[in-house]
Amino acid sequence: MKKSTVHLFVFDTMSDWEYGYLVAGINNPQFQKTPGKFKVKTVALSDEPITTMGGLRVTPDIALGKLKPSGSVMLVLPGGIAWDKQKN
């Protein structure tokens, strides 16, 4: 079975707590009707590592400019300070 990709947009000051249950649910076969159907990949404005509001350092899997809509079943946009400052 081919896995469908759910992309999580990551950025400096991203709110760590907003995507936790979603990512855990997608990656845990116990919560899936068809286990193994989905995978989560991170996407950011660039390939450079970002730092979340909680201080976690995340290296994106792909830059947003390289993401093709047909390669993603969902794009998750968590909150964070960057939205308020119009940096995203």
C-alpha positions in Angstrom: 0.0 0.0 0.0 1.3 3.4 -0.9 1.3 5.8 2.0 -0.4 9.2 1.7 1.6 12.2 3.1 0.2 14.7 5.6 2.5 17.7 5.7 3.0 19.7 9.0 4.1 23.3 8.4 6.9 24.1 10.9 8.3 27.5 11.6 10.1 29.5 14.3 7.8 30.2 17.3 5.4 27.4 16.2 3.1 26.4 19.1 4.3 22.9 20.1 1.1 21.8 21.8 -1.2 22.3 18.8 -0.1 19.4 16.6 0.8 16.8 19.2 -2.4 14.7 19.2 -2.7 14.9 15.4 0.8 13.6 14.7 0.5 10.9 17.3 -2.8 9.8 15.9 -1.6 9.6 12.4 1.5 7.7 13.3 -0.2 5.3 15.7 -1.8 2.4 13.9 -4.2 1.8 16.8 -6.0 5.1 15.8 -6.3 4.3 12.1 -9.1 2.5 10.2 -6.4 1.5 7.7 -3.1 1.2 9.6 -0.1 2.5 7.7 -2.1 4.5 5.2 -0.6 7.9 6.2 2.8 9.3 7.1 3.7 12.8 8.4 6.4 14.9 6.8 7.5 18.4 7.9 7.6 21.4 5.5 8.9 24.9 6.1 9.7 28.1 4.2 13.3 26.8 3.7 15.4 23.8 4.4 16.9 25.5 7.5 16.2 24.1 11.0 13.5 26.0 12.9 13.0 26.5 16.7 9.5 26.0 18.1 8.1 28.2 20.9 9.0 25.4 23.3 12.6 25.4 22.2 12.6 22.2 20.1 14.8 22.3 17.0 13.2 20.8 13.9 14.9 20.2 10.5 12.2 20.2 7.8 11.8 17.3 5.4 11.1 19.7 2.5 10.9 23.4 1.7 7.5 24.8 0.9 8.6 25.9 -2.6 9.4 22.2 -3.5 6.0 20.9 -2.3 3.6 19.9 -4.9 -0.1 19.9 -3.9 -0.6 16.5 -5.5 2.0 15.0 -3.2 0.0 15.9 -0.1 -3.3 14.9 1.3 -3.3 17.6 4.0 -1.3 20.6 5.1 -1.5 21.3 8.8 -1.0 24.9 9.8 -0.3 25.2 13.6 -0.5 28.5 15.4 2.5 30.6 16.6 3.8 34.1 17.0 5.0 34.3 13.4 1.4 34.5 12.2 0.7 37.5 14.4 3.9 39.2 13.0 2.9 38.3 9.4 6.2 36.3 8.9 4.5 33.2 7.3 
